[in-house]
């Protein structure tokens, strides 16, 4: 089941998130969870699309997995920009996804140009990315792994205060849809070795003599074209000896 478009009931920028909007979002997520069955990868790919289409102010969205306290890997993304920011956070070991916890399930950067909490993260973002706002929600956390939904915008103060209501619904429905030990996915297995997205990007760089940004862009297009999550597309590429 494909995620619905913004015209099908998501909040309009600048308008409050009503109980009716929350109810429609919950219904959509439960239908997507039923369609995905035990495939956690498929469900999270749909959550990413739902967030991109229904969180007011969002221009890009992605899900990041955090393991062993500070190891990040990209799970899904609507564009290469979330991958770039994941890479920066992985290198500097700081940023909103790493600041989340059960007692602090949401974190926002309203204006990167005024942010002082994570200078080693913020500086590179300002230098190489147009992103100026970021909002992160913890979707789940168990067995040393947490899943974080990140939404981004190229303007400052893009996300209204009541956007946290959307995050709470996304987290609740994700916990209902994905349970530890769910079948049909490698999502819950501890990662071994390099981030599969980074591995796949290096393969594409070598195969086509392109830079990392071009490799990220190609991988995102490949994932969208095949209907797989970014992580699943990366794993398939790593395991496939034939050229694309």
MDAnalysis code that builds the backbone (N, CA, C; Angstrom):
import MDAnalysis as mda
import numpy as np

u = mda.Universe.empty(732, n_residues=244, atom_resindex=np.repeat(np.arange(244), 3), trajectory=True)
u.add_TopologyAttr("name", ["N", "CA", "C"] * 244)
u.add_TopologyAttr("resid", np.arange(1, 245))
u.add_TopologyAttr("resname", ["UNK", "UNK", "UNK", "UNK", "UNK", "UNK", "UNK", "UNK", "UNK", "UNK", "UNK", "UNK", "UNK", "UNK", "UNK", "UNK", "UNK", "UNK", "UNK", "UNK", "UNK", "UNK", "UNK", "UNK", "UNK", "UNK", "UNK", "UNK", "UNK", "UNK", "UNK", "UNK", "UNK", "UNK", "UNK", "UNK", "UNK", "UNK", "UNK", "UNK", "UNK", "UNK", "UNK", "UNK", "UNK", "UNK", "UNK", "UNK", "UNK", "UNK", "UNK", "UNK", "UNK", "UNK", "UNK", "UNK", "UNK", "UNK", "UNK", "UNK", "UNK", "UNK", "UNK", "UNK", "UNK", "UNK", "UNK", "UNK", "UNK", "UNK", "UNK", "UNK", "UNK", "UNK", "UNK", "UNK", "UNK", "UNK", "UNK", "UNK", "UNK", "UNK", "UNK", "UNK", "UNK", "UNK", "UNK", "UNK", "UNK", "UNK", "UNK", "UNK", "UNK", "UNK", "UNK", "UNK", "UNK", "UNK", "UNK", "UNK", "UNK", "UNK", "UNK", "UNK", "UNK", "UNK", "UNK", "UNK", "UNK", "UNK", "UNK", "UNK", "UNK", "UNK", "UNK", "UNK", "UNK", "UNK", "UNK", "UNK", "UNK", "UNK", "UNK", "UNK", "UNK", "UNK", "UNK", "UNK", "UNK", "UNK", "UNK", "UNK", "UNK", "UNK", "UNK", "UNK", "UNK", "UNK", "UNK", "UNK", "UNK", "UNK", "UNK", "UNK", "UNK", "UNK", "UNK", "UNK", "UNK", "UNK", "UNK", "UNK", "UNK", "UNK", "UNK", "UNK", "UNK", "UNK", "UNK", "UNK", "UNK", "UNK", "UNK", "UNK", "UNK", "UNK", "UNK", "UNK", "UNK", "UNK", "UNK", "UNK", "UNK", "UNK", "UNK", "UNK", "UNK", "UNK", "UNK", "UNK", "UNK", "UNK", "UNK", "UNK", "UNK", "UNK", "UNK", "UNK", "UNK", "UNK", "UNK", "UNK", "UNK", "UNK", "UNK", "UNK", "UNK", "UNK", "UNK", "UNK", "UNK", "UNK", "UNK", "UNK", "UNK", "UNK", "UNK", "UNK", "UNK", "UNK", "UNK", "UNK", "UNK", "UNK", "UNK", "UNK", "UNK", "UNK", "UNK", "UNK", "UNK", "UNK", "UNK", "UNK", "UNK", "UNK", "UNK", "UNK", "UNK", "UNK", "UNK", "UNK", "UNK", "UNK", "UNK", "UNK", "UNK", "UNK", "UNK", "UNK", "UNK", "UNK", "UNK", "UNK"])
u.atoms.positions = np.array([
    [0.852, -1.198, 0.000],
    [0.000, 0.000, 0.000],
    [0.875, 1.231, 0.000],
    [0.644, 2.158, -0.912],
    [1.443, 3.364, -0.976],
    [0.934, 4.385, 0.028],
    [1.871, 5.204, 0.546],
    [1.479, 6.264, 1.451],
    [0.653, 7.286, 0.699],
    [-0.364, 7.874, 1.361],
    [-1.222, 8.835, 0.690],
    [-0.510, 10.142, 0.440],
    [-1.054, 10.939, -0.454],
    [-0.447, 12.225, -0.784],
    [-0.831, 13.278, 0.238],
    [-0.145, 14.437, 0.138],
    [-0.416, 15.513, 1.074],
    [-1.843, 16.030, 0.945],
    [-2.422, 15.859, -0.226],
    [-3.768, 16.363, -0.426],
    [-4.831, 15.476, 0.208],
    [-4.447, 14.318, 0.763],
    [-5.454, 13.370, 1.247],
    [-5.701, 13.442, 2.737],
    [-5.380, 14.566, 3.366],
    [-5.761, 14.692, 4.763],
    [-4.651, 15.086, 5.696],
    [-3.437, 15.309, 5.231],
    [-2.349, 15.750, 6.082],
    [-2.545, 17.193, 6.480],
    [-1.865, 17.648, 7.559],
    [-2.017, 19.020, 8.001],
    [-1.455, 20.002, 6.995],
    [-2.077, 21.139, 6.892],
    [-1.599, 22.212, 6.035],
    [-0.688, 23.106, 6.862],
    [0.439, 23.536, 6.261],
    [1.396, 24.376, 6.974],
    [0.685, 25.583, 7.568],
    [0.952, 25.838, 8.857],
    [0.387, 26.998, 9.519],
    [-0.946, 26.716, 10.196],
    [-1.552, 25.549, 9.945],
    [-2.808, 25.212, 10.578],
    [-2.575, 24.222, 11.711],
    [-3.400, 24.287, 12.776],
    [-3.207, 23.365, 13.907],
    [-3.498, 21.928, 13.517],
    [-2.853, 21.012, 14.221],
    [-3.082, 19.591, 13.989],
    [-4.286, 19.172, 14.826],
    [-5.387, 18.896, 14.172],
    [-6.637, 18.603, 14.861],
    [-6.748, 17.125, 15.200],
    [-7.744, 16.808, 16.030],
    [-8.000, 15.410, 16.379],
    [-8.373, 14.610, 15.131],
    [-9.050, 15.264, 14.188],
    [-9.434, 14.561, 12.957],
    [-8.205, 14.199, 12.136],
    [-7.231, 15.100, 12.069],
    [-5.983, 14.819, 11.350],
    [-5.253, 13.658, 12.019],
    [-5.194, 13.671, 13.340],
    [-4.525, 12.590, 14.086],
    [-5.225, 11.262, 13.824],
    [-6.563, 11.272, 13.826],
    [-7.316, 10.034, 13.603],
    [-7.051, 9.476, 12.207],
    [-7.007, 10.364, 11.190],
    [-6.733, 9.898, 9.826],
    [-5.321, 9.344, 9.706],
    [-4.373, 9.993, 10.365],
    [-2.992, 9.520, 10.329],
    [-2.885, 8.145, 10.984],
    [-3.539, 7.986, 12.126],
    [-3.502, 6.689, 12.816],
    [-4.104, 5.591, 11.950],
    [-5.207, 5.907, 11.285],
    [-5.854, 4.932, 10.396],
    [-4.930, 4.558, 9.235],
    [-4.264, 5.567, 8.666],
    [-3.335, 5.314, 7.561],
    [-2.199, 4.411, 7.998],
    [-1.595, 4.700, 9.147],
    [-0.461, 3.917, 9.630],
    [-0.869, 2.484, 9.945],
    [-2.046, 2.290, 10.499],
    [-2.488, 0.930, 10.814],
    [-2.741, 0.130, 9.540],
    [-3.258, 0.797, 8.513],
    [-3.446, 0.112, 7.231],
    [-2.099, -0.253, 6.617],
    [-1.125, 0.646, 6.722],
    [0.212, 0.362, 6.201],
    [0.878, -0.759, 6.978],
    [0.671, -0.787, 8.289],
    [1.223, -1.865, 9.098],
    [0.623, -3.204, 8.738],
    [-0.675, -3.224, 8.479],
    [-1.339, -4.474, 8.080],
    [-0.817, -4.935, 6.724],
    [-0.623, -3.997, 5.805],
    [-0.138, -4.354, 4.476],
    [1.299, -4.866, 4.521],
    [2.122, -4.297, 5.415],
    [3.526, -4.700, 5.509],
    [3.699, -6.039, 6.204],
    [2.708, -6.437, 7.010],
    [2.829, -7.700, 7.743],
    [4.004, -7.670, 8.694],
    [4.879, -8.690, 8.610],
    [6.051, -8.766, 9.480],
    [7.282, -8.095, 8.867],
    [7.128, -7.442, 7.742],
    [8.272, -6.827, 7.069],
    [8.511, -5.436, 7.654],
    [9.409, -5.362, 8.630],
    [9.693, -4.096, 9.300],
    [10.299, -3.080, 8.346],
    [11.142, -3.537, 7.424],
    [11.740, -2.627, 6.449],
    [10.660, -1.918, 5.642],
    [9.681, -2.668, 5.165],
    [8.620, -2.092, 4.349],
    [7.793, -1.093, 5.144],
    [7.503, -1.445, 6.391],
    [6.714, -0.520, 7.201],
    [7.463, 0.785, 7.437],
    [8.754, 0.709, 7.760],
    [9.517, 1.925, 8.025],
    [9.673, 2.778, 6.767],
    [9.758, 2.132, 5.612],
    [9.799, 2.899, 4.366],
    [8.516, 3.707, 4.214],
    [7.387, 3.107, 4.565],
    [6.115, 3.818, 4.488],
    [6.020, 4.916, 5.533],
    [6.563, 4.684, 6.732],
    [6.576, 5.730, 7.753],
    [7.349, 6.947, 7.254],
    [8.463, 6.688, 6.568],
    [9.250, 7.793, 6.026],
    [8.430, 8.614, 5.038],
    [7.703, 7.935, 4.154],
    [6.884, 8.636, 3.181],
    [5.720, 9.364, 3.841],
    [5.104, 8.745, 4.840],
    [4.009, 9.395, 5.564],
    [4.512, 10.678, 6.230],
    [5.672, 10.606, 6.850],
    [6.234, 11.787, 7.503],
    [6.512, 12.888, 6.491],
    [7.089, 12.516, 5.366],
    [7.403, 13.487, 4.320],
    [6.141, 14.192, 3.830],
    [5.044, 13.477, 3.806],
    [3.803, 14.009, 3.252],
    [2.874, 14.638, 4.283],
    [3.031, 14.281, 5.573],
    [2.059, 14.686, 6.571],
    [2.611, 15.518, 7.722],
    [3.906, 15.649, 7.866],
    [4.456, 16.514, 8.909],
    [4.626, 17.909, 8.325],
    [3.859, 18.846, 8.828],
    [3.857, 20.204, 8.291],
    [5.262, 20.795, 8.294],
    [5.673, 21.348, 7.152],
    [6.983, 21.986, 7.024],
    [8.056, 21.089, 6.459],
    [7.792, 19.779, 6.357],
    [8.816, 18.826, 5.925],
    [9.104, 18.927, 4.429],
    [10.402, 18.957, 4.101],
    [10.836, 18.868, 2.713],
    [11.534, 17.532, 2.434],
    [12.193, 16.982, 3.451],
    [12.901, 15.707, 3.316],
    [12.692, 14.926, 4.608],
    [12.762, 13.601, 4.500],
    [12.598, 12.761, 5.681],
    [13.493, 11.533, 5.567],
    [13.848, 10.987, 6.706],
    [14.648, 9.772, 6.733],
    [14.548, 9.099, 8.082],
    [14.851, 7.819, 8.107],
    [14.914, 7.075, 9.373],
    [16.347, 6.610, 9.585],
    [16.836, 6.872, 10.783],
    [18.193, 6.504, 11.175],
    [18.122, 5.474, 12.292],
    [18.925, 4.417, 12.183],
    [19.048, 3.447, 13.266],
    [20.293, 3.775, 14.079],
    [20.138, 3.785, 15.399],
    [21.249, 4.066, 16.309],
    [21.522, 2.803, 17.107],
    [22.755, 2.308, 17.016],
    [23.127, 1.066, 17.695],
    [24.310, 1.297, 18.616],
    [24.357, 0.522, 19.693],
    [25.492, 0.545, 20.616],
    [25.774, 1.954, 21.123],
    [24.742, 2.762, 21.263],
    [24.912, 4.080, 21.847],
    [25.225, 5.192, 20.870],
    [26.131, 4.943, 19.903],
    [26.510, 6.059, 19.027],
    [26.855, 5.655, 17.601],
    [26.444, 4.459, 17.181],
    [26.677, 4.035, 15.804],
    [25.417, 4.279, 14.990],
    [25.503, 5.070, 13.923],
    [24.354, 5.398, 13.106],
    [24.414, 4.706, 11.758],
    [23.249, 4.294, 11.254],
    [23.151, 3.835, 9.877],
    [21.810, 4.258, 9.307],
    [21.806, 4.635, 8.045],
    [20.599, 5.109, 7.383],
    [19.710, 3.931, 7.020],
    [18.433, 4.030, 7.359],
    [17.480, 2.967, 7.055],
    [16.626, 3.308, 5.837],
    [16.147, 4.533, 5.751],
    [15.365, 4.963, 4.594],
    [15.499, 6.469, 4.460],
    [15.247, 6.973, 3.261],
    [15.368, 8.407, 3.012],
    [14.606, 8.776, 1.754],
    [14.100, 10.008, 1.719],
    [13.380, 10.488, 0.540],
    [14.292, 11.255, -0.407],
    [15.550, 11.477, -0.017],
    [16.466, 12.294, -0.811],
    [17.873, 12.022, -0.288],
    [18.879, 12.534, -0.986],
    [20.250, 12.314, -0.513],
    [20.583, 13.172, 0.704],
    [19.835, 14.241, 0.952],
    [20.206, 15.136, 2.057],
    [20.157, 14.465, 3.429],
    [19.132, 13.658, 3.747],
    [19.184, 12.932, 5.014],
    [20.406, 12.028, 5.127],
    [20.851, 11.449, 4.025],
    [22.039, 10.597, 4.070],
    [23.281, 11.415, 4.394],
    [23.364, 12.603, 3.821],
    [24.511, 13.474, 4.098],
    [24.553, 13.823, 5.582],
    [23.409, 14.192, 6.155],
    [23.391, 14.557, 7.574],
    [23.665, 13.351, 8.468],
    [23.168, 12.161, 8.067],
    [23.506, 10.948, 8.824],
    [25.021, 10.723, 8.817],
    [25.637, 10.926, 7.658],
    [27.084, 10.741, 7.562],
    [27.850, 11.709, 8.442],
    [27.406, 12.951, 8.503],
    [28.065, 13.941, 9.363],
    [27.932, 13.545, 10.827],
    [26.730, 13.108, 11.225],
    [26.526, 12.714, 12.616],
    [27.337, 11.469, 12.967],
    [27.458, 10.561, 12.021],
    [28.257, 9.364, 12.274],
    [29.712, 9.738, 12.535],
    [30.210, 10.708, 11.789],
    [31.613, 11.120, 11.965],
    [31.835, 11.893, 13.258],
    [30.908, 12.796, 13.587],
    [31.131, 13.640, 14.766],
    [30.553, 13.046, 16.047],
    [29.741, 11.984, 15.909],
    [29.148, 11.292, 17.060],
    [28.294, 12.224, 17.923],
    [27.559, 13.129, 17.275],
    [26.635, 13.981, 18.018],
    [25.541, 14.452, 17.080],
    [24.444, 14.949, 17.667],
    [23.309, 15.411, 16.888],
    [22.006, 14.940, 17.508],
    [20.860, 15.414, 17.017],
    [19.568, 15.076, 17.630],
    [19.291, 13.586, 17.813],
    [19.503, 12.700, 16.813],
    [19.197, 11.283, 17.037],
    [19.962, 10.672, 18.205],
    [21.171, 11.157, 18.456],
    [21.977, 10.627, 19.550],
    [21.613, 11.251, 20.891],
    [20.771, 12.288, 20.875],
    [20.356, 12.940, 22.116],
    [19.025, 12.424, 22.628],
    [18.380, 11.538, 21.855],
    [17.053, 11.051, 22.227],
    [17.127, 9.910, 23.230],
    [16.033, 9.721, 23.953],
    [15.913, 8.629, 24.910],
    [14.469, 8.489, 25.331],
    [14.178, 7.511, 26.166],
    [12.802, 7.276, 26.581],
    [12.202, 8.490, 27.295],
    [13.038, 9.250, 28.015],
    [12.555, 10.438, 28.712],
    [12.696, 11.700, 27.868],
    [13.198, 11.561, 26.660],
    [13.400, 12.709, 25.771],
    [13.195, 12.232, 24.337],
    [11.921, 11.919, 23.971],
    [11.669, 11.244, 22.688],
    [11.677, 12.148, 21.466],
    [11.802, 13.456, 21.646],
    [11.823, 14.370, 20.504],
    [12.902, 15.427, 20.711],
    [13.484, 15.860, 19.606],
    [14.526, 16.882, 19.669],
    [14.468, 17.691, 18.380],
    [14.629, 19.006, 18.490],
    [14.542, 19.846, 17.312],
    [15.680, 20.838, 17.236],
    [16.038, 21.170, 16.012],
    [16.907, 22.305, 15.733],
    [16.069, 23.259, 14.895],
    [15.666, 24.367, 15.489],
    [14.804, 25.304, 14.778],
    [15.574, 26.153, 13.773],
    [16.843, 26.409, 14.074],
    [17.649, 27.239, 13.172],
    [19.107, 26.815, 13.303],
    [19.626, 26.133, 12.293],
    [21.005, 25.665, 12.354],
    [21.989, 26.813, 12.540],
    [21.678, 27.980, 11.988],
    [22.614, 29.101, 12.092],
    [22.696, 29.662, 13.506],
    [21.722, 29.313, 14.372],
    [21.730, 29.787, 15.753],
    [21.958, 28.661, 16.756],
    [22.147, 27.427, 16.273],
    [22.286, 26.254, 17.145],
    [23.684, 26.191, 17.754],
    [23.766, 25.970, 19.089],
    [25.053, 25.932, 19.788],
    [25.339, 24.599, 20.474],
    [24.386, 23.655, 20.476],
    [24.583, 22.422, 21.243],
    [25.595, 21.474, 20.608],
    [25.642, 21.399, 19.282],
    [26.491, 20.424, 18.615],
    [27.318, 21.101, 17.521],
    [28.312, 21.879, 17.892],
    [29.061, 22.647, 16.875],
    [29.750, 21.784, 15.828],
    [30.205, 20.584, 16.211],
    [30.895, 19.740, 15.230],
    [29.927, 19.105, 14.237],
    [28.633, 19.103, 14.546],
    [27.602, 18.659, 13.617],
    [27.060, 19.832, 12.810],
    [26.740, 20.912, 13.506],
    [26.107, 22.071, 12.870],
    [27.015, 22.727, 11.837],
    [28.302, 22.866, 12.165],
    [29.234, 23.533, 11.246],
    [29.274, 22.896, 9.871],
    [29.516, 21.585, 9.784],
    [29.528, 20.931, 8.474],
    [28.189, 20.988, 7.745],
    [27.069, 20.914, 8.499],
    [25.760, 21.003, 7.850],
    [25.591, 22.364, 7.179],
    [25.951, 23.429, 7.892],
    [25.840, 24.764, 7.317],
    [26.766, 24.930, 6.111],
    [27.902, 24.242, 6.156],
    [28.894, 24.406, 5.091],
    [28.523, 23.662, 3.810],
    [27.835, 22.526, 3.949],
    [27.633, 21.691, 2.754],
    [26.183, 21.346, 2.461],
    [25.240, 21.894, 3.208],
    [23.849, 21.513, 3.037],
    [22.938, 22.727, 3.156],
    [21.802, 22.726, 2.436],
    [20.838, 23.815, 2.589],
    [19.892, 23.630, 3.777],
    [20.011, 22.515, 4.500],
    [19.108, 22.237, 5.620],
    [19.292, 23.281, 6.721],
    [18.166, 23.825, 7.203],
    [18.219, 24.834, 8.265],
    [17.324, 24.487, 9.448],
    [16.438, 23.508, 9.310],
    [15.607, 23.032, 10.420],
    [15.613, 21.510, 10.426],
    [15.525, 20.940, 11.630],
    [15.518, 19.484, 11.766],
    [14.699, 19.118, 12.988],
    [13.891, 18.084, 12.862],
    [13.082, 17.594, 13.967],
    [13.202, 16.075, 13.995],
    [13.533, 15.531, 15.166],
    [13.771, 14.091, 15.309],
    [12.815, 13.497, 16.340],
    [12.277, 12.316, 16.024],
    [11.396, 11.577, 16.928],
    [11.948, 10.169, 17.123],
    [12.002, 9.716, 18.358],
    [12.350, 8.320, 18.602],
    [11.114, 7.470, 18.332],
    [11.251, 6.502, 17.410],
    [10.136, 5.628, 17.059],
    [10.089, 4.381, 17.919],
    [11.259, 3.827, 18.256],
    [11.325, 2.634, 19.099],
    [12.720, 2.524, 19.684],
    [12.832, 1.714, 20.714],
    [14.140, 1.466, 21.327],
    [14.090, 0.147, 22.072],
    [14.963, -0.786, 21.680],
    [15.071, -2.046, 22.404],
    [16.383, -2.733, 22.029],
    [16.880, -3.550, 22.931],
    [18.062, -4.382, 22.694],
    [19.241, -3.599, 22.116],
    [19.459, -2.402, 22.629],
    [20.607, -1.622, 22.187],
    [20.436, -0.921, 20.857],
    [19.247, -0.957, 20.278],
    [18.980, -0.280, 19.011],
    [17.777, 0.642, 19.149],
    [17.871, 1.812, 18.540],
    [16.719, 2.703, 18.476],
    [16.514, 3.164, 17.043],
    [15.261, 3.418, 16.703],
    [14.918, 3.935, 15.385],
    [14.459, 5.371, 15.526],
    [15.011, 6.250, 14.716],
    [14.729, 7.683, 14.820],
    [14.223, 8.206, 13.481],
    [13.086, 8.861, 13.505],
    [12.581, 9.546, 12.322],
    [13.071, 10.992, 12.351],
    [13.696, 11.417, 11.252],
    [14.168, 12.797, 11.128],
    [13.446, 13.465, 9.968],
    [12.944, 14.676, 10.198],
    [12.377, 15.475, 9.114],
    [13.179, 16.771, 9.019],
    [13.283, 17.294, 7.796],
    [14.180, 18.418, 7.526],
    [13.493, 19.453, 6.658],
    [13.969, 20.696, 6.762],
    [13.492, 21.775, 5.901],
    [14.648, 22.717, 5.604],
    [14.547, 23.423, 4.486],
    [15.609, 24.356, 4.095],
    [15.367, 25.757, 4.635],
    [14.300, 25.955, 5.387],
    [14.093, 27.251, 6.041],
    [14.088, 27.059, 7.547],
    [14.475, 28.098, 8.259],
    [14.502, 28.050, 9.718],
    [13.081, 28.066, 10.282],
    [12.926, 27.485, 11.476],
    [11.639, 27.491, 12.189],
    [10.510, 26.928, 11.328],
    [10.797, 25.826, 10.647],
    [9.827, 25.257, 9.711],
    [8.747, 24.424, 10.392],
    [9.032, 23.903, 11.592],
    [8.119, 22.935, 12.192],
    [7.359, 23.548, 13.365],
    [6.020, 23.588, 13.289],
    [5.212, 24.143, 14.377],
    [5.388, 23.348, 15.666],
    [5.087, 23.990, 16.776],
    [5.244, 23.339, 18.081],
    [4.374, 22.100, 18.204],
    [3.166, 22.134, 17.628],
    [2.261, 20.994, 17.782],
    [2.616, 19.815, 16.883],
    [3.714, 19.921, 16.115],
    [4.158, 18.803, 15.289],
    [4.504, 17.588, 16.139],
    [4.831, 17.802, 17.412],
    [5.163, 16.674, 18.288],
    [3.990, 15.705, 18.414],
    [2.764, 16.171, 18.206],
    [1.608, 15.261, 18.245],
    [1.719, 14.216, 17.137],
    [2.172, 14.650, 15.966],
    [2.367, 13.711, 14.864],
    [3.436, 12.692, 15.243],
    [4.524, 13.166, 15.849],
    [5.602, 12.271, 16.265],
    [5.143, 11.226, 17.250],
    [4.292, 11.610, 18.175],
    [3.783, 10.662, 19.164],
    [2.961, 9.561, 18.499],
    [2.147, 9.933, 17.517],
    [1.341, 8.933, 16.800],
    [2.243, 8.006, 15.996],
    [3.226, 8.568, 15.298],
    [4.144, 7.753, 14.508],
    [4.872, 6.747, 15.398],
    [5.323, 7.195, 16.576],
    [6.039, 6.302, 17.489],
    [5.119, 5.206, 18.016],
    [3.915, 5.572, 18.432],
    [2.979, 4.585, 18.972],
    [2.630, 3.520, 17.940],
    [2.324, 3.948, 16.724],
    [1.937, 2.992, 15.697],
    [3.119, 2.145, 15.232],
    [4.326, 2.707, 15.273],
    [5.507, 1.917, 14.926],
    [5.732, 0.815, 15.950],
    [5.556, 1.142, 17.223],
    [5.717, 0.130, 18.269],
    [4.676, -0.983, 18.125],
    [3.489, -0.623, 17.683],
    [2.447, -1.639, 17.485],
    [2.740, -2.510, 16.265],
    [3.348, -1.892, 15.232],
    [3.571, -2.610, 13.972],
    [4.843, -3.432, 13.967],
    [5.863, -2.974, 14.687],
    [7.172, -3.634, 14.672],
    [7.502, -4.104, 16.073],
    [7.747, -5.368, 16.208],
    [8.060, -5.921, 17.521],
    [9.391, -6.642, 17.449],
    [10.118, -6.686, 18.572],
    [11.386, -7.435, 18.557],
    [11.178, -8.850, 18.061],
    [12.058, -9.283, 17.179],
    [11.967, -10.626, 16.655],
    [11.046, -10.776, 15.466],
    [10.537, -9.632, 14.934],
    [9.643, -9.706, 13.777],
    [10.350, -10.369, 12.606],
    [9.635, -11.190, 11.870],
    [10.238, -11.897, 10.747],
    [10.260, -11.066, 9.484],
    [10.906, -11.603, 8.463],
    [10.877, -10.964, 7.162],
    [11.751, -9.743, 7.027],
    [12.662, -9.490, 7.969],
    [13.486, -8.287, 7.889],
    [14.766, -8.493, 8.660],
    [15.833, -7.868, 8.170],
    [17.093, -7.872, 8.903],
    [17.225, -6.648, 9.787],
    [16.161, -5.854, 9.869],
    [16.218, -4.601, 10.611],
    [16.681, -4.801, 12.043],
    [16.145, -5.814, 12.716],
    [16.409, -5.973, 14.136],
    [17.675, -6.759, 14.421],
    [18.344, -7.245, 13.395],
    [19.591, -7.960, 13.603],
    [20.720, -6.964, 13.841],
    [21.611, -7.228, 14.801],
    [22.736, -6.327, 15.005],
    [23.544, -6.181, 13.730],
    [23.937, -4.969, 13.415],
    [24.716, -4.753, 12.194],
    [26.129, -5.277, 12.390],
    [26.696, -5.807, 11.344],
    [28.059, -6.327, 11.387],
    [28.863, -5.620, 10.320],
    [29.994, -5.067, 10.697],
    [30.842, -4.400, 9.720],
    [30.315, -3.039, 9.343],
    [30.574, -2.639, 8.118],
    [30.258, -1.300, 7.671],
    [28.763, -1.100, 7.464],
    [28.341, 0.140, 7.532],
    [26.986, 0.535, 7.203],
    [26.697, 0.080, 5.770],
    [25.616, -0.685, 5.522],
    [25.362, -1.174, 4.170],
    [25.173, -0.052, 3.157],
    [24.614, 1.075, 3.579],
    [24.442, 2.199, 2.657],
    [25.801, 2.741, 2.230],
    [26.719, 2.869, 3.192],
    [28.070, 3.332, 2.860],
    [28.783, 2.319, 1.968],
    [28.607, 1.037, 2.274],
    [29.222, -0.008, 1.449],
    [28.708, 0.051, 0.016],
    [27.380, 0.165, -0.121],
    [26.789, 0.217, -1.453],
    [27.234, 1.474, -2.195],
    [27.343, 2.588, -1.489],
    [27.790, 3.826, -2.129],
    [29.205, 3.662, -2.673],
    [30.074, 2.989, -1.914],
    [31.453, 2.784, -2.386],
    [31.478, 1.889, -3.632],
    [30.607, 0.877, -3.644],
    [30.527, 0.016, -4.826],
    [30.129, 0.830, -6.055],
    [29.119, 1.695, -5.896],
    [28.669, 2.519, -7.018],
    [29.733, 3.522, -7.445],
    [30.455, 4.064, -6.482],
    [31.535, 5.008, -6.804],
    [32.607, 4.332, -7.645],
    [32.976, 3.105, -7.246],
    [34.002, 2.372, -7.990],
    [33.492, 1.918, -9.355],
    [32.243, 1.449, -9.375],
    [31.686, 0.872, -10.602],
    [31.487, 1.923, -11.687],
    [31.045, 3.123, -11.293],
    [30.698, 4.133, -12.292],
    [31.604, 5.369, -12.247],
    [32.640, 5.320, -11.436],
    [33.580, 6.431, -11.321],
    [32.843, 7.736, -11.009],
    [32.046, 7.715, -9.947],
    [31.279, 8.886, -9.528],
    [31.639, 9.234, -8.089],
    [31.261, 10.450, -7.650],
    [31.552, 10.843, -6.274],
    [30.463, 10.327, -5.338],
    [30.648, 10.569, -4.034],
    [29.726, 10.002, -3.052],
    [28.320, 10.577, -3.190],
    [28.186, 11.874, -3.459],
    [26.866, 12.460, -3.600],
    [26.107, 11.828, -4.763],
    [26.791, 11.621, -5.865],
    [26.151, 10.971, -7.007],
    [25.772, 9.529, -6.668],
    [26.622, 8.852, -5.906],
    [26.326, 7.476, -5.504],
    [25.110, 7.428, -4.581],
    [25.032, 8.354, -3.630],
    [23.857, 8.440, -2.758],
    [22.593, 8.656, -3.587],
    [22.666, 9.607, -4.518],
    [21.507, 9.919, -5.348],
    [21.068, 8.697, -6.156],
    [22.025, 7.979, -6.726],
    [21.715, 6.779, -7.496],
    [21.090, 5.717, -6.613],
    [21.585, 5.561, -5.394],
    [21.056, 4.553, -4.483],
    [19.633, 4.894, -4.064],
    [19.356, 6.175, -3.808],
    [17.994, 6.591, -3.468],
    [17.047, 6.302, -4.620],
    [17.471, 6.615, -5.859],
    [16.625, 6.349, -7.024],
    [16.410, 4.847, -7.205],
    [17.452, 4.061, -6.958],
    [17.330, 2.608, -7.058],
    [16.313, 2.081, -6.049],
    [16.380, 2.574, -4.817],
    [15.445, 2.128, -3.784],
    [14.012, 2.480, -4.170],
    [13.801, 3.706, -4.639],
    [12.450, 4.115, -5.020],
    [11.945, 3.316, -6.218],
    [12.839, 3.060, -7.170],
    [12.438, 2.348, -8.374],
    [12.078, 0.896, -8.144],
    [12.691, 0.289, -7.122],
    [12.435, -1.124, -6.833],
    [11.425, -1.329, -5.716],
    [11.052, -0.252, -5.033],
    [10.107, -0.366, -3.932],
    [10.718, -0.852, -2.639],
    [12.059, -0.877, -2.564],
    [12.735, -1.306, -1.344],
    [13.116, -0.102, -0.493],
    [13.371, -0.346, 0.793],
    [13.950, 0.709, 1.604],
    [15.391, 0.940, 1.158],
    [15.941, 2.043, 1.593],
    [17.323, 2.353, 1.254],
    [18.261, 1.251, 1.736],
    [18.069, 0.818, 2.991],
    [18.946, -0.217, 3.546],
    [18.794, -1.535, 2.794],
    [17.544, -1.899, 2.457],
    [17.321, -3.152, 1.734],
    [17.921, -3.088, 0.334],
    [17.773, -1.950, -0.347],
    [18.368, -1.794, -1.676],
    [19.882, -1.884, -1.602],
    [20.461, -1.302, -0.560],
    [21.917, -1.360, -0.383],
    [22.379, -2.791, -0.169],
    [21.662, -3.551, 0.662],
    [22.051, -4.941, 0.912],
    [21.946, -5.778, -0.362],
    [20.902, -5.545, -1.155],
    [20.743, -6.289, -2.410],
    [21.874, -5.964, -3.373],
    [22.278, -4.701, -3.418],
    [23.366, -4.302, -4.294],
    [24.677, -4.961, -3.877],
    [24.929, -4.999, -2.564],
    [26.156, -5.608, -2.053],
    [26.205, -7.095, -2.397],
    [25.040, -7.738, -2.357],
    [24.967, -9.197, -2.567],
    [24.881, -9.583, -4.046],
    [24.694, -8.592, -4.938],
    [24.516, -8.878, -6.360],
    [25.806, -8.647, -7.110],
    [26.381, -9.694, -7.718],
    [27.657, -9.515, -8.417],
    [27.528, -8.837, -9.761],
    [26.324, -8.869, -10.377],
    [26.151, -8.297, -11.711],
    [25.978, -6.789, -11.625],
    [26.450, -6.053, -12.624],
    [26.245, -4.602, -12.651],
    [24.777, -4.270, -12.760],
    [24.405, -3.014, -12.333],
    [23.021, -2.564, -12.438],
    [22.625, -2.403, -13.899],
])
